[in-house]
Amino acid sequence: MNTIDPSGLMVQLRALATRAEGTQGIAGNSTVKQSDFQGMLTKALASVNQTQQQAASLSARFEHNDPKVDLSEVMIASQKANVSFQAITQVRNKLVSAYQDIMNMPI
């Protein structure tokens, strides 16, 4: 019967993770870049918020007859805000779905 060596398995997993990240490291001395998911999500939400605020600002300026703002510029900014909001909503839906799948897994 074959037994699995836990330390050897961990070494192999670290090597695969290093290769997947695209970083070349020396065994035992490798630094694997880990992305901060919370930071990435926070930045994405801030970006969507900024896009929506810019669209609202352009819309308000157009409504007040600012000669520097074109209708096409307002419409493009509005559509960018709409698309970014829909994208972040889909990411949220996928996260909730993944969470529910994990919580429904048998132990």
N, C-alpha and C positions, 0 to 999 in steps of 0.2 A: 504494500500500500504506500502510495506517495504522500508525504507530509509537506505542508506548505510552510516555508520559513518566513515568519512575519517580517524580520529585518530585511531579508532579501527582497520581499515583496514591496516594502516601503522604498527601497533603493530604486527598484524598477519603476515604481509609480512616480517618484521624483524625477527620474530621467525622462520619462514620457511627458511629464508636465513641463519640464525644461524645453524639450523639443517642440512641444505644442505652442509654447509661448514664443518660440523663435530665438531664445537666448541660449548662448553656448556657455556652459559653465563647467568647472572642474568638479568631479564628484566630491561631495562633502563640503565644497566651498562655493557652490552655485547659489546665486541669488535669483530667485524666481520673482518676476514682477507680478504682483497681484493687483488686480483692478479693484478699486473700492466701489462696490455696486451702489451703496448709498450715496456716495459723492457723485457718481455718474448720473443717478436718478435726480438728485437735487439740481445738478447743472442743467439737465434736460428740462426740468420743470421751470427753472429760472429763465431758460431760453424761450420757452413757450410763453411765459408771462411777459417777457420783454417784447416778443413779437406781437402779442395781443395789445400791449400798451402803445406800441408804435402805430399799429393800425388804428387804434382809437384816437390817438393824437392827430394822425393825418386826416381822419374822417372829421374830427372837430374843426380842424383848420380849414378843410374844404367847405364845411357848412358855414363857416364865418367868412367865406369869400376871400381866402388868402390867395393872392395871385400866383404864389410860388408852388401851389399844389394843384396837380392835374387830377382829373377824375380817374384816369388810367392808373396813376400811381396809388390812389386810394384803393382801387379795386384789387390791384396786385397785392398790396399789403394786407388787405382783408382776406384774400384767398390764402396767402401764406400763413396767416394766423389760424385760419380755419383748418388747413391741412395739418399744421403742427399740433393743433389741439386734438384732432382726430387721431393722429399718430400716437400721442401720449395716452389717449384714452384706450387705444388698442393695447398698448404696453401694459397699462393698468389691468385691463381685462385678462391678459395672458398671465400676469403675476397672480391675480386672484384665482384663476383657474389652476395654476401650478400649486398654489398653496392648498387649495381644496383637494387636489389629487394627492398631495403629500399627507394631508390630515386623514384622508380616507384609506390610506395604505394599512393593511393588516400588519400587526407587530409580530 
